[in-house]
């Protein structure tokens, strides 16, 4: 029923804009869009689905080329250079620096540029409805910025007004995607056309393929790593609200701050007290995971000394990447965590290397979800599932070693293979060759 209603809404939306034909490529990305008058938009992508070129055919034919943050017009003249703070645009005589002001969801609210007068500084100001449709835009100069909701490019050709997120096109007028969620099986109780868990004030979908709490937590943890600071850490319950990137923080503080930044709240908030990791596991949103279920953004606890209710709670980290072999077994984790001697760091834990710092602790690894996102199971009753019997969870100590992870779908195995391949690729030719040899290739 959900799919039928969504299909009707999408169909009516397309008809409203007089779109007569949509053709999609093998990646389920729009290839050609034709309206009732024959005007056409054509998209070209690479094999990974990255947009390379766009052609608009109406009374004239125009085009645009895209390459790693650079945009060229149809005469191959460099037109726009994107950066983290905004973009550089070509004017009649030279290039102009333009800066973004964003809100907490990454929406571009204001575009401005250094200029002699205040009136000249403001280039564009935009306000949005919750699901992203514009309700007011002020443009003071020519060359309107099309990177708007969530910082994504608005496809305004032929008045369709879709946002290009990479994995899918999003229609802000109806708050729905135009194709199915590529990971729909991970949240079967929700519409596969939904945007942001149907709560766009809290969640965003940065690439069109997953909601945002875990991604946002990883983003904040990476900021701690990038501004690594050692020193007097904020430990246990006393430091649950302290620390920010550039300041010293302990392991539970880093995880807790990352979750707070993602909108969930401080995970190591009292009343357990005394141990920050135990505080985290005492939260109502915490649920244990089988190793087959873990994804980036989940947390891992471990210890060879401290336990709480039978669970090792000596250390906690955010999982940035899960590395698996071609059978789907976990062979490594990339984690973001804070070490007392080093501060916040990124570290690869090699499950196959007896000399790895954490090799002897792998049998104590326990995996947890902490957010409100659905993973593998269909959580029909989200309130009951997100707050399921804490006593059952806390009194059952897991021993999640590498050998426990044996089953996975062929699609997940393929994804895991390429994730591992890219990891060793980045380590150098020798490391990649050694890994391929160990896998029998």
matplotlib code that plots the C-alpha trace (Angstrom):
import matplotlib.pyplot as plt

x = [0.0, 2.8, 4.4, 1.1, 0.4, 4.0, 3.8, 0.6, 2.1, 5.2, 3.2, 1.0, 4.1, 5.7, 2.6, 2.3, 5.6, 4.6, 7.3, 6.3, 9.2, 11.9, 14.5, 16.9, 20.3, 21.4, 22.3, 18.7, 19.8, 17.9, 19.4, 16.9, 13.9, 11.6, 8.7, 5.5, 7.1, 10.1, 12.6, 15.1, 17.6, 20.3, 22.7, 26.0, 27.6, 30.7, 30.5, 30.2, 27.2, 29.1, 27.5, 30.0, 27.9, 24.5, 22.9, 19.8, 18.1, 15.3, 15.3, 19.0, 21.5, 23.6, 25.7, 27.8, 30.7, 31.4, 34.8, 35.7, 34.3, 35.1, 32.3, 32.9, 30.4, 29.7, 32.7, 34.9, 35.7, 36.1, 32.9, 32.7, 35.2, 33.6, 35.2, 34.1, 33.3, 31.5, 32.6, 34.6, 32.6, 33.5, 32.4, 32.8, 36.4, 37.7, 36.7, 34.7, 34.9, 31.4, 30.8, 28.0, 26.1, 24.5, 22.0, 22.2, 21.1, 23.6, 21.1, 22.6, 20.7, 22.9, 25.5, 27.7, 30.9, 33.4, 32.4, 32.7, 29.0, 26.6, 24.1, 26.7, 27.8, 24.6, 24.3, 21.4, 19.2, 16.9, 14.3, 12.9, 9.9, 10.9, 11.2, 13.2, 10.9, 11.9, 9.3, 11.4, 14.6, 16.2, 18.8, 20.8, 23.1, 23.1, 24.2, 21.8, 23.4, 21.7, 23.3, 20.6, 18.8, 21.4, 23.9, 22.7, 22.4, 18.8, 17.9, 15.7, 15.7, 12.1, 10.9, 11.2, 13.1, 14.7, 17.8, 20.7, 21.9, 24.1, 22.4, 18.9, 17.0, 14.8, 11.6, 11.2, 7.7, 6.4, 9.2, 9.9, 12.6, 11.8, 13.2, 13.3, 15.8, 18.8, 18.9, 15.1, 15.5, 17.1, 13.9, 11.0, 8.5, 9.2, 8.4, 11.3, 10.6, 10.8, 13.2, 15.0, 12.9, 10.0, 11.5, 13.6, 14.2, 16.3, 17.6, 19.1, 20.2, 23.6, 23.9, 20.4, 21.3, 21.2, 19.8, 22.1, 22.5, 25.4, 27.1, 26.8, 28.4, 31.3, 31.7, 32.1, 34.4, 36.6, 36.9, 38.3, 40.8, 41.8, 42.4, 44.0, 44.7, 46.1, 46.2, 43.8, 40.8, 37.2, 36.6, 33.5, 30.2, 31.8, 32.8, 29.7, 29.0, 32.6, 35.0, 34.8, 37.2, 40.5, 40.2, 41.3, 38.6, 38.4, 36.9, 33.4, 33.4, 34.2, 31.5, 29.0, 29.8, 29.5, 26.1, 25.0, 26.2, 24.0, 21.0, 20.5, 21.9, 24.9, 25.2, 27.3, 24.9, 24.4, 22.8, 25.1, 28.2, 31.6, 32.4, 31.6, 31.4, 28.9, 26.9, 26.7, 25.4, 22.9, 21.1, 17.6, 18.6, 21.5, 20.9, 23.4, 24.3, 25.4, 28.7, 26.8, 24.7, 27.4, 27.7, 29.8, 28.7, 27.9, 30.0, 32.3, 33.2, 36.2, 38.4, 40.7, 40.2, 36.9, 33.5, 30.0, 27.1, 29.4, 30.2, 33.7, 33.5, 37.1, 37.1, 34.6, 35.0, 33.0, 33.3, 34.3, 34.7, 34.1, 36.5, 35.4, 36.9, 35.1, 33.1, 31.8, 33.9, 35.1, 38.9, 39.3, 37.7, 38.7, 37.8, 37.7, 38.5, 40.5, 43.5, 44.9, 48.4, 47.6, 44.2, 41.6, 43.0, 41.9, 43.1, 42.8, 42.3, 43.6, 41.7, 44.3, 47.5, 48.6, 50.9, 48.0, 47.6, 44.0, 44.4, 44.2, 41.0, 39.0, 37.2, 35.9, 34.5, 30.8, 28.9, 26.1, 23.6, 22.9, 20.8, 17.2, 17.9, 16.8, 19.5, 18.7, 15.6, 12.1, 11.4, 7.6, 7.2, 10.0, 9.3, 9.4, 12.4, 14.6, 14.0, 13.9, 14.6, 17.8, 18.1, 18.2, 20.8, 23.0, 23.1, 24.1, 27.8, 28.6, 31.8, 31.8, 35.0, 35.9, 34.8, 31.2, 30.7, 30.0, 26.8, 26.1, 24.4, 26.3, 25.6, 27.1, 30.1, 30.7, 30.4, 32.7, 35.3, 35.5, 35.7, 38.6, 40.2, 40.2, 41.6, 44.6, 44.9, 45.5, 48.1, 50.2, 50.9, 52.7, 50.0, 47.3, 49.1, 49.7, 46.0, 44.9, 47.3, 45.9, 42.4, 43.4, 43.2]
y = [0.0, 2.4, 1.8, 2.2, 5.6, 6.8, 5.8, 7.7, 10.8, 10.6, 10.1, 13.1, 15.2, 14.2, 14.9, 18.3, 19.4, 18.0, 15.3, 12.9, 10.5, 9.5, 7.0, 5.5, 3.8, 0.5, 2.4, 3.6, 7.2, 9.4, 9.2, 11.3, 13.5, 14.8, 17.1, 17.6, 20.1, 17.9, 19.8, 17.3, 16.9, 14.2, 13.1, 11.2, 9.3, 7.3, 3.6, 4.6, 6.9, 10.2, 12.8, 13.9, 15.9, 17.4, 18.6, 20.7, 20.7, 23.2, 26.2, 26.1, 23.4, 24.0, 21.8, 21.5, 19.3, 18.1, 16.9, 16.6, 19.9, 21.8, 22.8, 23.7, 25.3, 23.7, 25.5, 23.8, 27.1, 26.7, 28.2, 27.2, 25.8, 24.3, 24.3, 23.6, 27.3, 28.1, 28.4, 30.5, 31.7, 33.2, 36.7, 38.8, 39.7, 37.5, 35.0, 35.9, 34.3, 33.4, 32.1, 30.1, 30.5, 27.1, 26.0, 22.9, 20.7, 21.9, 24.0, 27.0, 29.9, 32.8, 33.3, 36.4, 37.8, 40.5, 43.8, 47.5, 48.0, 45.9, 45.8, 44.3, 41.7, 39.7, 37.5, 35.2, 34.4, 31.4, 30.0, 26.5, 24.5, 21.5, 19.1, 21.5, 23.3, 27.0, 29.5, 32.7, 33.5, 36.9, 37.3, 40.5, 39.7, 37.7, 34.1, 32.5, 29.8, 26.4, 24.6, 24.9, 22.3, 20.2, 21.8, 19.8, 21.1, 22.0, 20.6, 23.5, 22.8, 22.6, 23.6, 20.1, 21.4, 18.1, 17.9, 15.7, 13.8, 11.4, 8.1, 9.5, 12.5, 14.1, 16.0, 18.6, 19.5, 16.2, 15.2, 12.0, 10.4, 9.3, 5.8, 3.2, 3.3, 1.2, -0.1, -0.5, -4.0, -2.5, -0.6, -2.5, -0.9, 2.5, 3.8, 3.2, 6.7, 8.4, 11.3, 11.7, 9.2, 11.5, 13.9, 16.4, 18.8, 16.1, 13.8, 14.4, 11.9, 13.1, 11.0, 9.6, 6.2, 6.5, 8.7, 10.8, 10.3, 7.9, 9.8, 13.0, 11.4, 10.1, 13.6, 15.1, 12.3, 13.0, 16.6, 15.5, 13.3, 16.2, 18.5, 15.8, 17.1, 15.1, 16.2, 16.3, 14.3, 14.5, 11.1, 9.2, 10.7, 14.0, 14.8, 13.7, 17.2, 18.5, 18.6, 19.8, 19.4, 20.9, 20.0, 16.8, 14.2, 10.5, 7.6, 7.8, 11.6, 11.4, 8.9, 10.8, 14.2, 12.7, 11.3, 14.7, 16.5, 14.0, 15.0, 12.0, 13.5, 12.7, 9.0, 8.9, 11.0, 9.9, 8.3, 5.2, 7.3, 6.1, 4.7, 6.6, 3.4, 1.9, 5.1, 4.7, 1.1, 2.2, 4.5, 3.5, 3.8, 1.3, -2.1, -4.9, -6.1, -9.3, -8.9, -9.6, -6.4, -3.8, -0.8, 2.4, 4.6, 1.8, 1.6, -1.2, -1.7, -3.8, -4.5, -6.9, -5.5, -3.6, -5.3, -4.1, -6.6, -9.1, -6.8, -5.4, -1.6, -0.6, 1.2, 2.4, 3.6, 4.6, 2.2, 4.2, 1.2, -2.5, -4.6, -8.1, -11.0, -12.4, -14.8, -11.9, -12.5, -9.4, -9.1, -5.6, -2.4, 1.2, 3.0, 6.6, 6.7, 8.6, 7.0, 8.4, 8.6, 9.9, 11.7, 11.2, 9.0, 6.9, 3.3, 0.1, -3.0, -6.0, -9.2, -11.3, -9.9, -11.4, -8.3, -5.9, -3.8, -5.0, -8.6, -10.2, -8.1, -9.1, -11.8, -9.0, -6.9, -6.1, -4.1, -1.7, 0.6, 3.9, 5.9, 5.8, 4.4, 1.0, -1.5, -5.1, -6.0, -4.7, -2.7, -2.3, -1.0, 1.5, 2.6, -1.0, -1.9, 1.1, 0.7, -3.1, -4.9, -3.3, -6.0, -8.8, -6.8, -5.9, -9.3, -11.2, -10.8, -11.3, -12.8, -11.4, -12.7, -12.8, -16.4, -15.5, -13.7, -16.3, -15.4, -12.5, -11.9, -12.0, -8.3, -7.5, -9.7, -7.8, -4.5, -5.7, -7.0, -3.6, -1.8, -4.0, -3.7, 0.1, -0.1, -2.1, -0.1, 3.0, 1.1, 0.6, -1.9, -4.4, -4.5, -4.9, -7.7, -9.5, -9.3, -10.5, -13.4, -14.3, -14.3, -16.7, -14.3]
z = [0.0, 0.9, -2.5, -4.4, -2.7, -3.3, -6.9, -7.4, -5.8, -7.9, -11.1, -10.4, -9.6, -12.9, -14.8, -13.2, -14.7, -18.1, -18.0, -20.8, -20.5, -18.0, -18.9, -16.3, -16.7, -15.1, -11.9, -11.6, -12.3, -14.7, -18.1, -20.2, -19.3, -22.0, -21.5, -23.5, -25.9, -26.7, -24.5, -23.2, -20.4, -20.8, -18.1, -18.4, -15.5, -14.9, -13.9, -10.2, -10.9, -10.6, -12.8, -15.5, -18.0, -18.5, -21.8, -22.1, -25.5, -25.9, -28.2, -27.9, -26.7, -23.6, -21.5, -18.4, -17.4, -13.8, -12.5, -8.9, -7.7, -11.0, -13.4, -17.0, -19.4, -22.8, -24.4, -21.7, -20.0, -16.2, -14.7, -11.0, -8.4, -5.3, -1.9, 1.7, 2.4, -0.9, -4.5, -6.9, -9.9, -13.3, -13.9, -17.0, -16.3, -13.6, -10.9, -7.7, -4.3, -2.9, 0.7, 2.2, 5.4, 6.3, 8.9, 11.1, 8.2, 5.7, 3.8, 2.0, 3.5, 2.4, -0.3, 0.0, -1.3, -0.2, -1.7, -0.9, 0.2, 2.1, -0.7, -3.0, -0.5, -0.4, -3.5, -2.5, 0.5, 0.5, 3.0, 2.8, 3.9, 6.1, 3.2, 1.1, -1.2, -1.5, -0.3, -0.5, -2.5, -2.7, -5.5, -5.7, -8.6, -11.8, -11.7, -9.1, -7.0, -7.6, -4.6, -2.0, 0.2, 2.0, -0.3, -3.3, -6.8, -7.9, -11.3, -12.5, -16.2, -17.5, -14.1, -12.6, -9.5, -8.4, -6.2, -7.3, -4.3, -6.2, -5.6, -6.3, -7.4, -4.7, -5.2, -2.4, -3.5, -2.3, 0.1, -1.7, -3.9, -7.4, -7.1, -4.4, -1.5, -2.6, 1.0, 1.4, 2.9, 6.0, 7.0, 5.5, 7.8, 6.2, 2.7, 0.3, -1.1, 2.3, 2.9, 6.2, 8.2, 7.5, 10.0, 7.9, 10.8, 12.5, 9.7, 6.3, 3.7, 2.5, -0.6, -1.2, 0.2, 4.0, 6.7, 8.8, 12.5, 12.2, 9.4, 11.4, 14.4, 12.3, 10.8, 14.3, 15.5, 12.5, 13.6, 17.0, 15.1, 12.8, 15.8, 18.0, 21.5, 24.4, 28.0, 30.9, 29.6, 30.6, 32.2, 33.1, 34.2, 35.2, 31.6, 29.7, 28.4, 28.1, 25.2, 21.6, 18.7, 19.6, 23.3, 25.1, 25.6, 26.6, 24.7, 26.1, 25.9, 22.2, 21.4, 23.6, 22.0, 18.5, 19.3, 20.8, 17.7, 15.6, 17.7, 20.0, 23.2, 25.5, 25.6, 28.8, 30.7, 34.4, 36.5, 36.2, 36.8, 37.6, 34.2, 31.0, 28.8, 31.3, 31.2, 27.4, 27.6, 30.2, 27.7, 26.5, 22.8, 23.0, 21.4, 21.0, 17.5, 16.0, 14.0, 10.8, 11.4, 12.1, 9.8, 10.0, 12.8, 15.2, 18.4, 19.7, 23.4, 24.6, 27.6, 29.3, 32.7, 33.4, 33.2, 34.0, 34.2, 32.6, 29.7, 29.0, 29.4, 29.5, 26.1, 23.5, 19.9, 16.8, 13.8, 10.7, 8.3, 8.4, 6.4, 5.4, 3.3, 0.3, 2.5, 4.5, 7.6, 9.5, 9.1, 10.4, 11.7, 11.2, 14.5, 15.7, 19.4, 22.0, 23.7, 26.9, 25.6, 22.1, 22.2, 19.4, 16.6, 13.6, 13.9, 11.9, 14.0, 12.0, 13.1, 11.2, 12.7, 16.0, 16.5, 16.3, 19.5, 20.0, 18.7, 22.2, 22.9, 19.8, 21.8, 24.1, 21.3, 21.6, 19.0, 19.6, 17.8, 19.6, 17.2, 16.0, 12.6, 11.5, 10.5, 9.5, 11.3, 10.6, 13.8, 13.4, 17.0, 17.1, 20.7, 22.1, 20.0, 20.7, 24.4, 24.5, 27.8, 29.1, 31.7, 29.0, 27.0, 29.9, 31.6, 28.5, 27.7, 24.1, 22.8, 19.3, 17.8, 14.1, 13.9, 14.7, 11.4, 8.8, 7.0, 4.6, 1.3, -1.9, -2.5, 0.9, 0.2, -3.1, -1.3, 1.5, -1.1, -2.7, 0.6, 1.6, -1.8, -1.6, 1.9, 0.8, -2.4, -0.2, 1.8, -1.4, -4.1, -1.9, 0.7, -1.9, -3.6, -0.3, 0.5, -2.9, -2.5, 0.9, -0.7, -3.4, -6.3]

ax = plt.figure().add_subplot(projection="3d")
ax.plot(x, y, z, "-o")
ax.set_aspect("equal")
plt.show()
